[in-house]
Amino acid sequence: MRNATLPAALAGLLLLTACGTEQAGGGPSAPSAPTAEAAGCAARPGDGSTEDGVALTGTGEAAASGATGGAPRPCAAYTVTGAGTAPFTYTITFQFLTETGQAMASAEETVPAVAPGKTVRRTVTAPELAPGSGAVTRVEVLKVRSVPTAEAPSEAGPCPPSGVRVYADDGDAAMGLRVVGLHLENCGTTPYELNGFPRIGLADENREPVDGIELLQGGEAIAGGTGAEGPARPLVLAPGERAHSGLVWRNTVEAGDPVDAPYARVWAKPGAAPVMVTPELDLGTTGKLGIAPWKKDGTR
């Protein structure tokens, strides 16, 4: 679920071109020869326009793979250049569109641990299009989210130093009611105790704190029947066990200025290392966010 309104400045468009090879360039945002990371997309250079550290450097077609072959698929070459003073992990959403702007497919790419000033080259390929889909001629950078790598959520891979993985799901939305699940897995070797609600800190598109939002304990403070209800109870997660919490809100807009908070820092319990997730909180003018207590998976 990603329902927050996206600023128009995030839309970077390139016209899809015929197959070719990328030419070498002279700077981090200029087109350059494909590397191992950028293999598989025969792309001509683009204009190198950059949004939030992400530059579309070329578009073209990716060769079909697999024993059965198939039609080539649209692709784009891009770079990510780190900013700030610490490594950031970037999640980029691309859309593949027809000449008239109709979206045929989307793809999400994660580029981990981009160091300040470092430029990483990657490619993205459209998923297989449905039969009868229109011809893709443009690629759009729809959204860029970046979090400090030290606080990046982890759903798989090596266990973080904290011994727990924390991440958010894609959520659900119905009639203006939003619910995003928070998930925690004890991937360490010792029991992990929880007793209460996660601490949440909201942040805007620049990852600056968002103030003035009432953080309420229990999802029933917003709406019942979401699974986010009930009191907090102590629980112990053995290695390999999981727990869930959640965020509940409405995006109603009445008097005043609506509030969007794409980012949220999550502290699983007092003293825990923070994890920054991207629930895309479109809070409208409600000024309220319900937080569910931690519950062991398999309980409501």
Salt bridges, closest charged atoms under 4 A:
GLU37 OE2 - ARG122 NH1 3.78
GLU151 OE1 - ARG265 NE 2.65
ASP169 OD2 - HIS183 NE2 2.94
GLU185 OE1 - ARG165 NE 3.08
GLU185 OE1 - ARG242 NH2 3.42
GLU205 OE2 - ARG145 NH2 3.72
GLU241 OE1 - LYS296 NZ 3.40
GLU280 OE2 - LYS143 NZ 3.42
GLU280 OE2 - ARG145 NE 2.80
ASP282 OD2 - ARG178 NH2 2.99
ASP297 OD1 - HIS244 ND1 2.95
